[in-house]
Amino acid sequence: MAEGITVKKEDDMSEWYSQIVLKSDLADHAPVKGCYIIKPRGYFIWEKIQEYFNQRLKLHGVKNAYFPLFIPEDFFHKETEHAKGFSPEVAWIDSKLTGKENRLAIRPTSETIMYNSYSKWIQSYKDLPLKINQWANVVRWETEATKLFLRSREFLWQEGHNAYETEEECEKDTYNYIEEYRKLSEELLAMPVLIGKKTKNETFAGAEFTLTIESFMPDGKALQCGTSHMLGQGFAKSFNIEFLGRNEKKENPWQNSWGFSTRLIGGIVMLHSDDKGLILPPRVAENKIAIIPIIFEKTKKEVIKKCKELEKSLKQFSPILDIREEYSPGWKYNEYELQGIPLRLELGPRDLEKGHVVVVRRDTGKKEFIKLDKLKLKIESLLDEIQDNLFQTAKQNLENSIVNSKSLSDMVKQIKNKKMVKAPFCNEIKCETSLKTKTEGITPRLISLEKDVKENSKCIICQKKANVIVYFSRSY
Amino acid sequence: MAEGITVKKEDDMSEWYSQIVLKSDLADHAPVKGCYIIKPRGYFIWEKIQEYFNQRLKLHGVKNAYFPLFIPEDFFHKETEHAKGFSPEVAWIDSKLTGKENRLAIRPTSETIMYNSYSKWIQSYKDLPLKINQWANVVRWETEATKLFLRSREFLWQEGHNAYETEEECEKDTYNYIEEYRKLSEELLAMPVLIGKKTKNETFAGAEFTLTIESFMPDGKALQCGTSHMLGQGFAKSFNIEFLGRNEKKENPWQNSWGFSTRLIGGIVMLHSDDKGLILPPRVAENKIAIIPIIFEKTKKEVIKKCKELEKSLKQFSPILDIREEYSPGWKYNEYELQGIPLRLELGPRDLEKGHVVVVRRDTGKKEFIKLDKLKLKIESLLDEIQDNLFQTAKQNLENSIVNSKSLSDMVKQIKNKKMVKAPFCNEIKCETSLKTKTEGITPRLISLEKDVKENSKCIICQKKANVIVYFSRSY
């Protein structure tokens, strides 16, 4: 029984977000710095994501497996770029247990330990494609402030690791998985995203290129929600993965890796919720309705009886029936709004007489009287409407947030004004690096996949020739 | 395409087991000492176990959650017995990351970190019972030799952690969960188990008592497959978990914890398999049938066509259709026997003419001709028969393995002869400790829950008054 949210989303989004997550019981702070606890209501969302994505993986012929938590130090150094990228964040086991020679890291990602096995498992083109995913915890010893779901030293994720005979197949699938992430994000979580390629600085350490989905939060920051990396043959060469090809010659396979994490949960919470509390897309809400009886002494018995009947007949929506008499209906309305239950059903003696129920939508607050015999069907369609409304609203907001810009100073102004700026960019590392320092945290979020850069257009930062169109913003 | 198993189960069970697991592609050795890789065919079994058990948890009102991998050192020392029990096996993070003052352990089990949160979450009797489970990896820095699925430094498990208002509820549920484990083991995995209480030495560190399920392997060793601990109020007191009771007074809740691990997979592999390879209970086999065409040049087209039709119409059994011509049918029979596919379907030109299929059971090798129009129903019933046969055979073996004994020397002889010995025991720690050294590894596996000790019967070890009946054996 939490108190309500005490700050407004518009006024202090960071504090508002933290209150939403804590008070709607999705997660809690942990007594370990950098970590947090996913409470049952939050973990349920993760299970729904897993369920959805496991079905999609099956269609792609990807199988789940599990690799060790520990990675030998020398594996890290086999792929030079990869090692450089992850070294600052690696947590090591006490060397008393391992000796100082070859320490053990706690996995920050599993390319190296998996590809060591791939070099054993892949011998012939007949062993390809090899498609393996794992659901696991990973650790990155970040120093930035912890944010529930969004940034922590340990988090849960899935990581897919495929190997192919040809570059074409590999590249095609690298795009397929980012498209799967878009689907997951939009269809299950009602969170619209942009798909694009990462600039060089933001490319995964060791990859040829990285594709990303980015959503856009109401405070004007982008949230990277999933990435798919075309690894080329670099890891295969470093880890000695070779197969006998159709031509009887030894070849290196082509590889990709792709992952999303519990960060997705933070994204939907921040995107959809309001000053009253959590708003969840119905598809990932465990309890889709709350039933509140309006209790008067005289009619109590019949009203509660009817509510219990409803609880039973609406079981498919995992209803919460709250018949506690020590709390007023108004108090309960607030409570279930805070918790993000998509629909509230109110039933009092007058409703009973008239054979209807009051149904209130969490997203719009809209009230309807629904005849009892039409209730089940109507709830189904209302849940669909809520899911769709959350998506359409967010999509509209995303589209309205994207603006064009032609100068750096204008871009800075626009982004301060919570916009995402679409502009031509030279795509040179030096220019990219200068941006971050010049602007306190603006980064290129993604390169547009449409070849929409005009000839003669100039980079918004350095004014040299532009090679790509990029979406710029601040980010989580 | 592995070669067959090169040793007999009876001759060298340890080597036989290792070959079965590796060659049927359930798991592989890892390049990290003490760890192993669960390959897709093995992980599928774990997913089936999770699916089954999550449904059972739901009926008990238990919710899944996720707590941090890291546990602060001082949490360990709050419950003295618990700390003593786990200290030798704890893996610590490099203290450069944490400082030396309060190091971080990688969880060997999560009582301490979870109960720290429980002390915040439990304030009133209205917050009880609190029932939380987590699926997670845990690490115990064992020095004994690694055995795939059976013994490793990292393993996957579930750990349930409940808190109750009363001792009665708590104790009752402690029994309920061990009963759930029995069901899981017997109904899903066809692995019969004994249920009992652990002796003092074998009780979980910090628990009042521990219940266990133990299966019995063909080499005469017991395998502990799951435990349920009645924790009493000890942890609640150490972690300051208090609630305002119905009587308006502060009270400590009663707690239990219970877990099983990926070790279960090792158990079923060892129990059911034979010299030809893996035998899996059909309920946890991903591909329940293999379809092998008998190919002759003249009739190839029709036979393969029919096989493809079968593959489609039998989709619910996730069939493997193997139409490769570079391998003979006999080679394929061996391969799918090795892999433990429950049923093999053979179809040649003569079968096609007669409108039947040859169906061969993996467990008994029994062959039947089944008319095509009855195939689906017959496969369903054959799979049930296999599941039941595996269980009944194992149950018979378990029962035949239990013998009574009245002297220590006889017990040693019987156990050497791969038996499990049922005998009276004093249940004193000193006597229990002496047994292990006296006999090189015989331990009391469980105390019978039936109050079946006779008056005046004497402890089989020390000859003093016996207080319980115990099952003794060697163990994994």
Boltz contact constraints between the chains, C-beta under 6 A:
constraints:
  - contact:
      token1: [A, 30]
      token2: [B, 68]
      max_distance: 6.0
  - contact:
      token1: [A, 31]
      token2: [B, 116]
      max_distance: 6.0
  - contact:
      token1: [A, 32]
      token2: [B, 68]
      max_distance: 6.0
  - contact:
      token1: [A, 32]
      token2: [B, 70]
      max_distance: 6.0
  - contact:
      token1: [A, 35]
      token2: [B, 68]
      max_distance: 6.0
  - contact:
      token1: [A, 37]
      token2: [B, 67]
      max_distance: 6.0
  - contact:
      token1: [A, 38]
      token2: [B, 65]
      max_distance: 6.0
  - contact:
      token1: [A, 38]
      token2: [B, 66]
      max_distance: 6.0
  - contact:
      token1: [A, 39]
      token2: [B, 65]
      max_distance: 6.0
  - contact:
      token1: [A, 40]
      token2: [B, 63]
      max_distance: 6.0
  - contact:
      token1: [A, 40]
      token2: [B, 65]
      max_distance: 6.0
  - contact:
      token1: [A, 43]
      token2: [B, 64]
      max_distance: 6.0
  - contact:
      token1: [A, 43]
      token2: [B, 65]
      max_distance: 6.0
  - contact:
      token1: [A, 43]
      token2: [B, 66]
      max_distance: 6.0
  - contact:
      token1: [A, 63]
      token2: [B, 40]
      max_distance: 6.0
  - contact:
      token1: [A, 64]
      token2: [B, 43]
      max_distance: 6.0
  - contact:
      token1: [A, 65]
      token2: [B, 38]
      max_distance: 6.0
  - contact:
      token1: [A, 65]
      token2: [B, 39]
      max_distance: 6.0
  - contact:
      token1: [A, 65]
      token2: [B, 40]
      max_distance: 6.0
  - contact:
      token1: [A, 65]
      token2: [B, 43]
      max_distance: 6.0
  - contact:
      token1: [A, 66]
      token2: [B, 38]
      max_distance: 6.0
  - contact:
      token1: [A, 66]
      token2: [B, 43]
      max_distance: 6.0
  - contact:
      token1: [A, 67]
      token2: [B, 37]
      max_distance: 6.0
  - contact:
      token1: [A, 68]
      token2: [B, 30]
      max_distance: 6.0
  - contact:
      token1: [A, 68]
      token2: [B, 32]
      max_distance: 6.0
  - contact:
      token1: [A, 68]
      token2: [B, 35]
      max_distance: 6.0
  - contact:
      token1: [A, 68]
      token2: [B, 154]
      max_distance: 6.0
  - contact:
      token1: [A, 69]
      token2: [B, 137]
      max_distance: 6.0
  - contact:
      token1: [A, 69]
      token2: [B, 154]
      max_distance: 6.0
  - contact:
      token1: [A, 70]
      token2: [B, 32]
      max_distance: 6.0
  - contact:
      token1: [A, 91]
      token2: [B, 93]
      max_distance: 6.0
  - contact:
      token1: [A, 91]
      token2: [B, 97]
      max_distance: 6.0
  - contact:
      token1: [A, 92]
      token2: [B, 94]
      max_distance: 6.0
  - contact:
      token1: [A, 93]
      token2: [B, 91]
      max_distance: 6.0
  - contact:
      token1: [A, 94]
      token2: [B, 92]
      max_distance: 6.0
  - contact:
      token1: [A, 94]
      token2: [B, 94]
      max_distance: 6.0
  - contact:
      token1: [A, 97]
      token2: [B, 91]
      max_distance: 6.0
  - contact:
      token1: [A, 116]
      token2: [B, 31]
      max_distance: 6.0
  - contact:
      token1: [A, 137]
      token2: [B, 69]
      max_distance: 6.0
  - contact:
      token1: [A, 154]
      token2: [B, 68]
      max_distance: 6.0
  - contact:
      token1: [A, 154]
      token2: [B, 69]
      max_distance: 6.0
